[in-house]
Amino acid sequence: MSGGAVPRLVIAAPSSGAGKTTVATGLMAAFAEAGLTVSPHKVGPDYIDPGYHALATGRPGRNLDAFLCGPQQVAPLFLHGAAGADLAVVEGVMGLFDGASGKGELASTAQVAKVLRAPVVLVVDASSQSRSVAALVHGFASWDPEVRLAGVILNKVGSDRHEELLRDAMGSSGVPVLGALRRTEQARTPSRHLGLVPVAERRAEALESVRALAAWVREGCDLAALLALARTVPELPDRPWDPAEAVAGGATGSHRPVVAVAGGPAFTFSYAEHTELLAAAGAEVVPFDPLRDERLPSGTRGLVIGGGFPEVYAPELSANAPLRAAVAELAASGAPVAAECAGLLYLSRSLDGKPMCGVLPADGRMTQRLTLGYREAVALGDNALAAAGTRVRGHEFHRTVLEPGAGASPAWGVTHPRRGVEGFATGGVHASYLHLHWAAEPALAGRLVAGAARGAVPVPGAGPA
């Protein structure tokens, strides 16, 4: 079977809260436990669900976001992630037809399903309905004839009698029922202010949850029918995305500058393609944990600090004074430092009154207000990450604020109802609330690595962890 014909399913729902994540993760785990190589994917910009997908399958969770990367990149990125897989399971976002606000179907699960020519299985919360479920499914099945709604999984079924009523109602709908899942505490995963608690913060418990979800799905779903459905897909005509092609050569010579990438429980938000692009551009990518490591990796000449939950770990991050000093020293040397959201806060003077790295003349604090949404942005000047005029699409997702929100040299000019500039771009530092997907603009990775390759001898604060 060619890579373009990898069996695939899209797991969608009428709305958020129906159980897409638990069902999709359970299916991934159940098929993986059955011996299949399963490729996990998530529609949209979410970082947390792919962590559970990776735990369920043993492969990196991959995002498919038609707003951040463009619809033309969805299939190539899918094929890149699904290479060598027996089955790909794609978890949707929000409701099936919900996408970027005011942009029609853009970035919706329906759009991704059409691009991938993949059958959709609708997860329906049946807890408060019986015959009405058929009317709901009929509406979703007929809304867009280009979307192939090929099956339904009934979730939160209360009893055998409830299941019987639901199946009777669905009998004349023309859409087969491929599963009926009972209400269970096994399907609950702890949440907080930005969604599920990431795997990195509860790995042992998360592993048990995933195993329980696999058993729950095996008991309630027709796995053979789901796999047979996944195998009915046509071949995709696209070529897989290739990070080496995307960066077109990268740094020259045998020297591979060390680019340190923050990880651990406080910095869990990262797309797998970012490290692949950094490596393809010529970097030696070395992870480190700001909660544990007191030094940057030996030879560090560039630094990437992605998103996560620094507000949860502010006391521990602040207590690691040696690493904070090393980060500040690296930034002062002019080495390229790219920080997103959590990284932006870590580089600030303080977060909720706790001292941070002091690289940026700003202070962060937690609030009750959620800032969420897609953004379009342009680089206002040349900086360590982007050339002047570079246009990108990003995503914001946080309950913190930084004051001031932009420096004298902002990172971006943004389309936003309340502000026109955002972030900090000074020296080698580029720090912003915007989450970007570098596969949409691979030159960002190439520019950062080139800057690291031009760097001087590593600063004294970098050494063996």
HELIX and SHEET records of a PDB file:
HELIX    1   1 GLY A    3  ALA A    5  5                                   3    
HELIX    2   2 LYS A   20  GLU A   33  1                                  14    
HELIX    3   3 ILE A   48  THR A   57  1                                  10    
HELIX    4   4 PRO A   71  ALA A   82  1                                  12    
HELIX    5   5 THR A  109  LEU A  116  1                                   8    
HELIX    6   6 SER A  132  TRP A  143  1                                  12    
HELIX    7   7 ASP A  160  MET A  170  1                                  11    
HELIX    8   8 GLU A  185  ALA A  187  5                                   3    
HELIX    9   9 VAL A  199  GLU A  201  5                                   3    
HELIX   10  10 ARG A  203  GLY A  220  1                                  18    
HELIX   11  11 LEU A  223  ALA A  230  1                                   8    
HELIX   12  12 PRO A  243  VAL A  247  1                                   5    
HELIX   13  13 ALA A  272  ALA A  280  1                                   9    
HELIX   14  14 ALA A  314  ALA A  319  1                                   6    
HELIX   15  15 ALA A  321  ALA A  332  1                                  12    
HELIX   16  16 ALA A  342  LEU A  347  1                                   6    
HELIX   17  17 TRP A  438  ALA A  440  5                                   3    
HELIX   18  18 ALA A  443  ALA A  453  1                                  11    
SHEET    1   A 7 ARG A  62  LEU A  64  0                                        
SHEET    2   A 7 VAL A  38  VAL A  43  1                                        
SHEET    3   A 7 LEU A  87  GLU A  91  1                                        
SHEET    4   A 7 ARG A   8  ALA A  12  1                                        
SHEET    5   A 7 VAL A 120  ASP A 125  1                                        
SHEET    6   A 7 LEU A 149  VAL A 157  1                                        
SHEET    7   A 7 VAL A 177  ARG A 182  1                                        
SHEET    1   B 2 SER A 191  ARG A 192  0                                        
SHEET    2   B 2 GLY A 195  LEU A 196 -1                                        
SHEET    1   C 6 GLU A 284  PHE A 288  0                                        
SHEET    2   C 6 VAL A 258  ALA A 262  1                                        
SHEET    3   C 6 THR A 300  ILE A 305  1                                        
SHEET    4   C 6 VAL A 337  GLU A 340  1                                        
SHEET    5   C 6 VAL A 429  SER A 432  1                                        
SHEET    6   C 6 PHE A 424  THR A 426 -1                                        
SHEET    1   D 5 LYS A 354  PRO A 355  0                                        
SHEET    2   D 5 SER A 350  LEU A 351 -1                                        
SHEET    3   D 5 ASP A 363  VAL A 378  1                                        
SHEET    4   D 5 ARG A 391  GLU A 403 -1                                        
SHEET    5   D 5 HIS A 435  LEU A 436 -1                                        
SHEET    1   E 5 LYS A 354  PRO A 355  0                                        
SHEET    2   E 5 SER A 350  LEU A 351 -1                                        
SHEET    3   E 5 ASP A 363  VAL A 378  1                                        
SHEET    4   E 5 TRP A 412  VAL A 414 -1                                        
SHEET    5   E 5 VAL A 421  GLU A 422 -1                                        
END                                                                             
